Amino acid sequence: MIKVSVMYPNSSDATFDIDYYCNTHLPLVGGLLGDALKSGAVDYGLGGAGPGEAAPFVAMGHMTFDSVQAFQGAFGPNAEAIMADLPNFTNTQPVIQVSEIKV
């Protein structure tokens, strides 16, 4: 099982519409990725490790797939449509990490 994390870096000028992300973008992504997408979760940054420290990421989306091939097969043909929706909820450029789930 793998996890794909889409992390949206925080900055003093970062904007992020969490309601749009959860209620519009995620259903769009889920519909495009279909059965290849096994589960998903969203984290909304509240702070960093120290008191008063800003969160390094304003938000993170996590998706699980059976394999890297399953992710690539579902995401590749839909990448343009998914990425075209980003300006509707953020002015940041996401960082994507693919990880193997160990525990």
Order of alpha helices (4+ residues) and beta strands (2+ residues): beta-alpha-beta-beta-alpha-alpha-beta
